[in-house]
Amino acid sequence: MANAGTIVACPTCRTKNRVRATSSGVPRCSVCQTLLPWIVEAGPDSFDDEIAASVPVLVDFWAPWCGPCRMVSPLVERLGAEHAGRLKVVKLNVDEAPAISARFGVQGIPLLVVIRDGSEVDRLVGAAPLARLQAWLDPHLATASERPS
C-alpha cells in the first residue's frame, strides 16, 4: 500500500510539502530547500515504514484519553521542529495499534522511544518538562550528527 504522506508547511516560506516515509535523506521544502520538521502520525499499516529513517526516530506512544500525553505532545512536536533534519517524530495512538504496543512492551503512556537503524536505543516513560526531554534526547542527536552523511 502506497503511503500518501503527510503535508508539512515550510517554517520559512509556508509552502505546503508532501513528506513520505523514506529510509534515506531528510525532507526539505520544494521551494526554498529549508529543512522541514519531520513529524508524522503512524498507524498499524505505516508504522514500520515510518520508523525506517536516516536520522534518529522519536516515537511518541500516546492515547487521546491520556492527560499526560496531551501535555507531552506539544513538547515532542516542538523538539521535532527545533531539530528538523536531525530527528523524525512518529506519533502512534496505542488504542489503534495494540500489536505494536505489545511489540514494544508499552505498559504506561506517554512513552517516548528513540529508534536508530531500526532498533530501540532508549526510552522514557511519563510526562517530563521540556528541559528534561531535551537533555534525554541530546545524546542521541549528537551521535546522529557525528555520522557521515
Secondary structure, DSSP 8 states (H G I E B T S, - for coil): -----EEEE-TTT--EEEE---SSS--B-TTT--B--EEEEE-TTTHHHHT--SS-EEEEEE-TT-HHHHHHHHHHHHHHHHTTTT-EEEEEETTT-HHHHHHTT--SSSEEEEEETTEEEEEEES---HHHHHHHHHHHHHHHHHS--
